[in-house]
Amino acid sequence: MTALTVARRMAQCCRQLAAGGLIAGRDGNLSVRLGPDRVLVTPSGLIKSTLTAGDMVEVGLAGHKRRGRRNPTSELDLHLRILSRRPDVGAVVHAHPPAATGFAVAGEEIPANLLPELIFLVGRAPIVPYGTPGTPELGDRVEPYLAQHDALLLANHGAVTMGKTLDQAWIRMESLEHAARIVIAARAVGQPRPLDAAAVARLEALRAQARREKDA
């Protein structure tokens, strides 16, 4: 896949995130690994729903700008930390999904034992302690959680999802937000009923198997 094709998909993904209410205005940022030391990221300071392929910025894993007419996202350190520590990750999505972020603001994880889709597609999304956005502090906070998780809630900030492809990372973000909305709706109706431990274990085993098969 060429860099231009990736850039076009990134612009489309930004529009999809905005249309789904997962980002607003200049919120959110994306990154996609192009090669061993090449990463394409969204630019800083622009409305994401209006981005074009030509707005994307190519950087190296060390953070230096390689190509592009814009400046890279202010959250560049966050993306590069993830891509450097997780060689299996090909793309990162950072957004501010309202319901999922509501859980993060309240200091509460989205229950990981209620919805099969969340367990299988996303897995547990722990809350990362608050770190100032756009600074290395946020990357420092995130690092201890990277080895075991593909989705993270950022305390008082938003959410991050990872995937082998941009589509996978995007789907995980949508699934995380959808699950948060369902949990909120269930609580408005009554007391959510968790899956039994055996069902959860089975789904977790299927998720682990799927990851192994993709890595093979």
Buried (B, 14 or more C-beta within 10 A) or exposed (E): EEBEEBBBBBBBBBBBBBEBEBBBEBBBBBBBBBEEEBBBBBBBEBEBBEBEBEBBBBBBBEEEBBEBEBBBBBBBBBBBBBBBEBEEBBBBBBBBBBBBBBBBBEEEEBBBBBBEEBBBBBBBBBBBBBBEBBEEBBBEBBBEBBEEBBBBBBBBBBBBBBBBBBEBBBBBBBBBBBBBBBBBEBEEEEEBEEBEEEEBEBBBEEBEEEBEEEEE
